[in-house]
Amino acid sequence: MPEVRCLWWNVRNLYPFCADNSGSCWPDDECEYQARLSDIAEVVCGVEAGVPHLVMLGEVASALTAGGRNALADLAALLPGSYDAYLATKHDRRGITLGALWDTAALHLASPPREHDVRSLLVMTKWARPIVELEFIPVGAGEAHFHVFLNHWTSPLEGMAETEEKRLAAAQTLLARIQGMVVADAVREFYGDPDAMVLAVGDFNAEPYAKY
């Protein structure tokens, strides 16, 4: 398979300028928003190994909360070559979500993006921020493909123990989807691809010593 350069980045509160919204997270005007985009594009283009073929971002405002504006589409216009973008539709109470941009000269989207709801297996509560699954075929790789899972698990700001259940629910959701692709089911028959290439990235909001 050809080399695929990937970048994950929690860009922290990337909100487009929207006259209907105001607050500490929203830019005061279009110039401030465009400057923020230019700074992000400069970092992406300055990656020492080369401009990434796949750029995955967290804490981007959902278009549903930004007057229909798509910050990833705006960012794609500042990157060299031709990049497509996907911004998840589901978001948390702050209006932020996950998304990705990919170089169409290097990667083809193999199937429609999926947004997996994160649910507690104990009480079936659904948390708002999804896990996003993308499947790509690298150009020149024949039928070889890989799956990427974008994650942004619950922050421990309200307490590590107090928020463990939400991170555990995210971990179980991610594990269930990956196992559904690569391991045997209850009757020991493979219903996925045991050789599937899977990459899970994101802000997992956990320390090495944490249980979840």
C-alpha positions in Angstrom: 0.0 0.0 0.0 1.3 3.5 -0.8 2.3 5.7 2.1 -0.6 7.6 3.6 0.4 10.6 5.8 -2.2 11.3 8.5 -2.6 14.1 11.0 -5.0 14.3 14.0 -5.4 17.6 15.8 -7.9 18.9 18.4 -8.0 22.5 17.1 -10.0 23.7 20.1 -13.2 25.6 19.3 -12.9 26.3 15.6 -16.1 28.3 15.1 -16.9 30.2 11.8 -17.9 33.8 12.1 -21.7 33.9 12.3 -23.6 37.1 13.0 -26.3 35.2 14.9 -23.8 33.8 17.4 -21.7 35.5 20.0 -19.6 34.4 23.0 -16.0 33.7 24.0 -15.7 30.8 21.5 -17.0 32.6 18.5 -14.8 35.0 16.4 -15.8 38.7 16.5 -15.6 39.1 12.8 -14.8 37.4 9.5 -11.2 38.7 9.6 -10.6 36.9 12.9 -12.1 33.7 11.6 -10.0 33.8 8.4 -6.8 34.4 10.4 -7.6 31.4 12.5 -8.0 29.3 9.4 -4.8 30.6 7.9 -2.9 29.7 11.1 -4.2 26.1 11.0 -3.5 25.7 7.3 0.1 27.0 7.9 0.7 24.3 10.5 -0.8 21.6 8.3 1.3 22.6 5.3 4.4 22.8 7.5 4.4 19.2 8.7 8.0 18.0 8.3 7.1 14.7 6.6 5.0 16.5 4.0 1.5 17.8 3.8 -0.8 15.1 5.2 -3.0 13.2 2.8 -5.6 12.9 5.6 -6.3 15.6 8.2 -8.6 14.8 11.1 -9.8 17.5 13.4 -11.7 17.7 16.7 -13.6 20.6 18.2 -14.9 22.0 14.9 -18.3 23.7 15.0 -21.1 21.8 13.4 -22.6 23.5 10.4 -26.0 23.1 12.1 -24.9 25.5 14.9 -22.9 27.9 12.6 -25.6 29.2 10.3 -24.8 26.5 7.8 -21.1 27.4 7.5 -18.7 24.5 7.2 -15.3 25.4 8.7 -13.6 22.3 7.1 -14.8 23.3 3.6 -13.3 26.8 4.3 -10.1 25.2 5.5 -9.9 22.9 2.5 -9.7 25.9 0.2 -6.5 27.0 1.8 -4.7 23.7 1.4 -2.6 22.8 -1.7 -4.2 20.5 -4.3 -7.8 19.3 -4.0 -9.2 18.3 -0.6 -12.7 17.0 0.1 -14.1 17.4 3.6 -16.6 15.7 5.9 -18.0 17.4 9.0 -20.2 15.3 11.3 -23.7 16.4 11.7 -24.1 15.3 15.3 -22.6 17.5 18.0 -22.4 18.2 21.7 -24.1 20.9 23.7 -21.4 23.4 22.7 -22.1 22.7 19.0 -18.7 21.1 18.4 -18.0 17.9 16.5 -15.4 16.0 14.5 -14.4 16.0 10.8 -11.7 15.2 8.2 -10.2 16.5 5.0 -8.5 14.2 2.5 -6.4 14.8 -0.6 -8.4 13.4 -3.5 -5.3 12.8 -5.5 -4.2 10.3 -2.8 -7.4 8.9 -1.2 -10.8 7.9 -2.4 -13.7 7.7 0.0 -14.8 4.0 -0.3 -18.2 4.3 1.4 -20.4 6.9 3.0 -19.2 8.2 6.4 -20.8 6.8 9.4 -21.6 8.5 12.7 -21.9 6.0 15.6 -23.9 7.1 18.6 -22.1 6.6 21.9 -24.5 4.9 24.4 -24.1 3.6 27.9 -24.6 -0.1 27.9 -25.9 0.1 31.5 -28.7 2.7 31.0 -28.8 3.1 27.2 -28.2 6.8 27.5 -27.0 8.4 24.3 -24.2 11.0 24.5 -24.2 13.7 21.8 -20.7 13.5 20.3 -20.5 10.6 17.9 -17.6 8.4 16.8 -17.0 9.0 13.1 -16.0 6.2 10.8 -14.4 6.8 7.4 -13.2 4.2 4.9 -10.6 5.1 2.3 -8.9 3.4 -0.7 -5.5 4.9 -1.4 -4.9 5.7 -5.0 -2.8 3.0 -6.6 -3.5 0.4 -3.9 -5.9 -1.7 -5.9 -8.6 -3.1 -3.6 -6.7 -2.3 -0.4 -8.6 -0.1 2.0 -8.5 1.1 5.6 -10.9 2.4 8.2 -10.4 5.4 10.4 -12.3 6.1 13.6 -12.4 9.7 14.9 -13.0 10.1 18.6 -13.5 12.9 21.1 -14.3 11.3 24.5 -15.8 13.1 27.4 -13.4 15.5 29.3 -12.6 14.7 32.9 -13.0 18.4 33.9 -16.0 17.4 36.0 -13.9 14.8 37.7 -12.2 11.6 36.5 -14.5 9.2 38.4 -17.6 11.3 37.7 -17.1 11.1 33.9 -15.7 7.6 33.6 -19.0 6.1 32.5 -19.1 8.3 29.4 -15.6 7.4 28.4 -16.3 3.7 29.0 -19.4 4.0 26.8 -17.3 5.5 24.0 -14.6 2.7 24.4 -17.3 0.0 24.2 -18.9 1.6 21.2 -15.5 1.8 19.4 -14.6 -1.7 20.4 -17.9 -3.2 19.3 -17.6 -1.6 15.8 -14.0 -2.8 15.3 -14.8 -6.3 16.5 -17.8 -6.4 14.2 -15.3 -5.8 11.3 -12.5 -8.1 12.2 -13.4 -10.9 14.7 -15.7 -13.9 14.8 -19.3 -13.6 15.8 -21.2 -15.9 18.3 -21.1 -18.9 15.9 -17.4 -18.3 15.2 -17.9 -17.3 11.6 -16.2 -14.2 10.3 -18.6 -11.6 9.0 -16.0 -8.9 8.5 -12.5 -8.7 7.2 -10.0 -10.3 9.6 -7.2 -8.5 7.9 -8.8 -5.1 8.0 -6.6 -2.1 8.6 -8.0 0.1 11.3 -6.8 3.4 12.8 -8.4 4.9 15.8 -7.4 8.5 16.5 -8.7 11.4 18.6 -8.8 13.1 21.9 -9.4 10.3 24.3 -9.2 12.6 27.4 -7.5 10.0 29.5 -4.1 9.6 31.2 -2.1 6.3 31.0 -3.0 5.5 34.6 -6.8 5.9 34.0 -9.0 2.9 33.8 -11.1 4.5 31.0 
